[in-house]
Amino acid sequence: MVISNTIFTKRQEHLITYKSGRRASQIDYLLYRRRNMVEIINCKVIPGDHVTNQHRLVVMDLNIKVSRVHSTPKPGPKKCNRLKDQKKKKEFKERVLGQISQEIEDLNSWWNETAEFVIRAGKEILGETSGKIWKDKETWWFNDEVQQQMKDENGNIIRTEQGNIKRWEEYFSKLLNEENERLIRGDGDANQGAVLEISRIEVQQALKKMKNGKATGPDGIPIEAWKAMGEEGIDVLWMLMGKVMDEENIPTVWKESILIPIFKRKEMSKIVKIIEA
């Protein structure tokens, strides 16, 4: 931190913050982050204004730039709106379907290869966005003020970034894994006979119900990509669902998810209470 009203050369009257009779002193200060010190333009005392008796008003002028930054480790999302172009849609469909294997030996390997084919074709044919995002777009509300109110299970304020991360991990682990009491109505009778396989029409209807323009999962494949493959794409998904049912397993990447706490524009105190819970 830096004491802002000690870094500028000023007249005595613009430095004195406390004055009572013949006694005068500089006892009121404004602090600012040292790494952002360049943003401080001026800092002085207003002799004619008083905050309380004998204490003068201290004013600091700042020039804060709101910069637009972007992260580059991850490629931007594909421009799925270009699938409305029938020529590009046909090219994308033929490219992907021509590379996808029609037999699944290893579920994980098949899905990872298929996802790679889809993403590569989308990038080469449809292009991708710049990937630029506004700084702290999703986490702007999780500022220093909120972080300073983060508490552990014992009510102690957490003062480190690693501590905050660990607290969030504990919170979601408890939220998603806690078992609630259930009303037991009886054991019931066991199902007899074989479990029905997933039908092609079920896959078709499920795909139709999914809305466009939604965020992708960790694999980065948008729903528009599967819809663009038409009936052949439904056949591929049907084959995949059958393999999942037979092996009673799913690709590893399907077990992953991304959780983003979203500020609902409520009072900060409510956010803190949620974090403390």
C-alpha positions in Angstrom: 0.0 0.0 0.0 1.0 3.6 -0.5 0.0 6.7 1.6 -1.4 8.9 -1.2 -1.4 12.3 0.6 2.4 12.0 1.4 3.7 11.5 -2.2 2.9 15.0 -3.5 4.7 18.3 -2.7 2.0 20.6 -1.3 1.8 23.8 0.7 1.4 23.3 4.4 -2.3 24.2 4.3 -2.9 21.4 1.8 -1.2 18.8 4.0 -2.7 19.5 7.4 -5.6 17.2 8.1 -6.2 18.1 11.8 -6.3 21.6 13.2 -7.4 22.8 16.6 -6.4 26.2 17.9 -2.6 26.5 17.5 -2.2 22.7 17.1 -2.0 21.3 13.6 -1.0 17.8 12.3 -1.3 15.4 9.5 -3.1 12.4 11.0 -5.7 11.4 8.3 -4.5 9.4 5.3 -5.7 7.8 2.2 -4.2 4.4 1.2 -4.0 3.0 -2.3 -2.5 -0.1 -3.8 1.1 0.4 -4.6 0.8 -1.5 -7.9 -1.8 0.9 -9.1 0.0 4.0 -7.9 0.3 5.3 -11.4 -3.5 6.0 -11.3 -3.1 8.6 -8.6 -3.2 12.1 -10.2 -3.4 14.3 -7.1 -4.1 14.1 -3.4 -4.6 17.1 -1.1 -6.5 18.6 1.8 -9.4 21.1 1.2 -8.8 23.7 3.9 -12.3 25.1 3.9 -14.2 21.8 4.2 -14.5 19.7 7.4 -15.6 16.1 7.8 -15.9 16.4 11.6 -14.7 19.0 14.1 -11.1 19.9 13.5 -10.7 17.2 10.7 -10.4 18.5 7.2 -11.5 16.8 4.0 -8.8 14.8 2.1 -9.4 14.4 -1.6 -7.7 12.1 -4.1 -8.0 12.3 -7.9 -7.7 9.1 -9.8 -7.4 8.2 -13.5 -8.5 4.5 -13.7 -8.4 2.9 -17.1 -11.0 0.1 -17.8 -9.1 -2.1 -20.2 -10.3 -4.9 -22.4 -8.3 -8.0 -22.0 -8.7 -11.6 -23.3 -7.3 -15.0 -22.4 -5.5 -16.9 -25.1 -4.9 -20.5 -23.7 -8.3 -21.7 -25.1 -9.5 -21.1 -28.6 -12.6 -19.1 -29.1 -16.0 -20.8 -29.7 -16.8 -21.8 -33.3 -19.0 -19.5 -35.3 -22.0 -21.8 -35.3 -24.3 -19.2 -36.9 -22.4 -19.8 -40.2 -24.1 -23.3 -40.3 -27.1 -21.4 -41.6 -25.1 -21.1 -44.9 -26.2 -24.4 -46.7 -22.9 -24.6 -48.5 -20.8 -24.5 -45.3 -23.3 -26.7 -43.5 -22.9 -29.4 -46.3 -19.1 -29.1 -46.2 -19.0 -29.4 -42.4 -21.4 -32.4 -42.4 -19.4 -34.3 -45.1 -16.1 -33.6 -43.5 -17.1 -34.8 -40.0 -19.1 -37.8 -41.1 -16.3 -38.9 -43.5 -13.9 -39.0 -40.5 -16.1 -40.6 -37.8 -15.6 -44.3 -37.3 -18.8 -46.3 -37.6 -17.6 -48.8 -35.1 -16.9 -48.2 -31.4 -14.2 -50.4 -29.9 -13.1 -48.2 -27.0 -15.6 -45.7 -25.8 -13.2 -43.0 -24.5 -10.9 -43.2 -27.6 -13.8 -43.0 -30.0 -15.4 -40.0 -28.3 -12.1 -38.1 -28.0 -11.3 -38.7 -31.7 -14.9 -37.7 -32.7 -14.7 -34.5 -30.6 -11.4 -33.6 -32.2 -12.8 -34.1 -35.7 -15.8 -31.9 -35.0 -13.8 -29.1 -33.4 -11.2 -29.1 -36.2 -13.8 -29.1 -38.9 -15.6 -26.3 -37.2 -12.5 -24.2 -36.9 -11.4 -24.7 -40.5 -14.8 -24.4 -42.2 -16.7 -22.1 -39.9 -13.9 -20.2 -38.3 -13.8 -19.2 -34.6 -14.4 -16.0 -32.6 -11.5 -14.1 -31.2 -12.0 -15.5 -27.8 -11.8 -12.0 -26.3 -13.9 -11.4 -23.2 -14.4 -8.4 -20.9 -12.1 -8.6 -17.9 -13.8 -10.4 -15.0 -17.0 -10.7 -17.0 -18.3 -13.6 -14.9 -16.5 -12.8 -11.6 -16.7 -9.0 -11.3 -18.8 -9.3 -8.2 -16.2 -11.5 -6.4 -14.1 -8.4 -5.5 -11.8 -7.8 -2.6 -14.7 -6.7 -0.4 -16.5 -10.1 -0.8 -13.3 -12.1 -0.6 -12.5 -10.5 2.7 -15.8 -11.8 4.1 -15.1 -15.4 3.1 -15.1 -17.6 6.2 -14.2 -21.2 7.0 -16.5 -23.6 8.8 -15.4 -22.2 12.1 -16.3 -18.7 11.2 -12.7 -17.5 10.7 -12.0 -15.1 7.9 -10.0 -16.6 5.1 -7.1 -14.4 4.0 -5.4 -16.3 1.2 -6.5 -17.1 -2.4 -5.7 -20.8 -1.9 -7.9 -20.7 1.2 -10.8 -19.2 -0.9 -10.4 -21.9 -3.5 -10.4 -24.6 -0.9 -13.5 -23.1 0.7 -15.4 -23.1 -2.6 -14.4 -26.7 -3.2 -15.7 -27.7 0.3 -18.9 -25.8 -0.4 -19.7 -27.5 -3.7 -18.6 -30.9 -2.4 -21.1 -30.6 0.4 -23.8 -29.1 -1.8 -23.6 -31.8 -4.5 -22.9 -34.9 -2.4 -25.0 -34.4 0.7 -27.7 -37.0 1.1 -31.1 -35.8 2.2 -33.6 -37.8 4.1 -35.9 -39.9 1.9 -39.3 -41.3 2.6 -39.1 -45.1 2.1 -42.3 -46.5 0.7 -41.2 -50.1 0.5 -38.6 -52.1 -1.4 -40.9 -52.8 -4.3 -40.7 -55.6 -6.8 -37.7 -56.1 -9.0 -38.1 -55.4 -12.7 -38.4 -58.5 -14.8 -37.0 -59.0 -18.2 -34.4 -57.1 -20.3 -34.1 -53.3 -20.1 -35.4 -51.7 -23.3 -32.7 -50.2 -25.6 -32.7 -46.6 -26.5 -34.6 -46.1 -29.7 -33.6 -44.0 -32.6 -36.7 -41.8 -32.2 -35.7 -41.1 -28.6 -32.4 -39.7 -29.8 -34.0 -37.7 -32.5 -36.6 -36.1 -30.1 -33.9 -35.4 -27.5 -31.8 -33.6 -30.1 -34.7 -31.6 -31.4 -35.6 -30.4 -27.9 -32.1 -29.0 -27.3 -31.8 -25.2 -27.9 -29.2 -23.6 -30.0 -26.8 -21.0 -28.7 -26.1 -22.7 -25.4 -22.7 -22.9 -23.7 -20.8 -26.1 -24.5 -19.4 -28.6 -22.0 -15.7 -29.3 -21.5 -15.5 -31.1 -24.9 -16.3 -27.8 -26.7 -18.9 -29.3 -29.1 -22.0 -27.2 -29.6 -25.4 -28.8 -30.1 -25.6 -27.0 -33.5 -22.8 -29.3 -34.8 -24.9 -32.5 -34.2 -28.0 -30.9 -35.7 -26.1 -29.9 -38.8 -25.3 -33.6 -39.5 -28.9 -34.4 -40.0 -30.2 -37.9 -40.1 -26.7 -39.3 -40.3 -25.7 -37.5 -37.2 -28.7 -39.0 -35.4 -27.5 -42.5 -36.5 -24.1 -41.8 -35.0 -25.5 -40.6 -31.7 -27.9 -43.6 -31.6 -24.9 -45.9 -32.1 -23.1 -44.1 -29.3 -26.0 -44.3 -26.9 -26.3 -48.1 -27.6 -22.6 -48.5 -26.7 -23.1 -46.6 -23.5 -26.0 -48.8 -22.5 -24.1 -52.0 -23.3 -21.0 -51.1 -21.4 -22.9 -49.3 -18.6 -20.3 -46.5 -18.8 -19.8 -43.1 -20.3 -16.8 -41.2 -21.8 -14.6 -39.7 -19.0 -15.1 -36.2 -20.3 -18.8 -36.5 -19.7 -18.1 -36.8 -16.0 -16.6 -33.3 -16.0 -18.4 -30.1 -15.6 -17.7 -26.4 -15.1 -19.4 -24.6 -12.2 -19.6 -20.8 -12.3 -21.2 -18.9 -9.3 -23.3 -16.2 -10.9 -24.1 -12.9 -9.1 -27.9 -12.5 -9.1 -27.8 -8.7 -8.4 -28.9 -9.2 -4.8 -27.3 -7.6 -1.7 -23.7 -8.4 -1.1 -24.7 -9.6 2.4 -26.8 -12.4 0.9 -23.8 -13.5 -1.2 -21.7 -13.7 1.9 -24.3 -15.7 3.7 -24.4 -18.2 0.9 -20.6 -18.5 1.0 -20.7 -18.9 4.8 -23.4 -21.6 4.7 
